[in-house]
């Protein structure tokens, strides 16, 4: 059974049968149709317990036994369990305490950004805590995925097929070649850089939030070019920024695995 860490002590003792059933349902949902033995092993359950729980879940309509087979798979009803899930709100709740901590560690503000089509969108930020007047009206602010620090970092570490779909938007061959070169430079240096000459006259460096080596979001540091350079900001902040991104990724993985996030 998975170990869950709750954000607050439970009022009552957890109902172990419910927890076991949820662990088993998660195991069914993670892969294709599998046998009782395979599911029992993945959910760390005795075979007899797995059989009882699978029959219960089948009766409730959440799993289905394949005709003429002893294998079980998830039914369409499982999809309804995610209907109320708000990914952005979940990720914001994970990121905000880490952004507050980051603000105490470095003197520049940071944003957590996620991809939306050909843009990177500010999901949450600590700009309002920085005391610096750097675009404090940031909610939902969008930057081109091709020109922003977070966008280039995302392209450098996203899934290869996703990258190809995004780059296909660049019709001009020379522009696409230049973008590929910038992606290569970004991977080599370990962070994305925003061209400080672009409006609104701010600079940024960004690192990916990685799960299984794939960018799920990006975390940046925003600065004023008249006060610093990307290289100086990287020297000052990169290690701390990477640690914050790793902490966000770790809590995302904990949540995706079925545990509570810690704030």
Secondary structure, 3 states (H helix, E strand, C coil): CCCCCCCCCCCCCCCHHHHHHHHHHHHHHHCCCEEHHHHHHHCCCCHHHHHHHHHHHHHHCCEEECCCCCEEEECHHHHHHHCCCCHHHHHHHHHHHHHHHHHHHCCCCCEEEEEECCEEEEEEECHHHCCCCCCCCCCCCEEECCCCHHHHHHHHHCCHHHHHHHHCCCCCHHHHHHHHHHHHHHHHHCCEECCCCCCCCCEEEEEEEEECCEEEEEEEEEECCCCCCHHHHHHHHHHHHHHHHHHHHHHHHHHHCCCCCCC
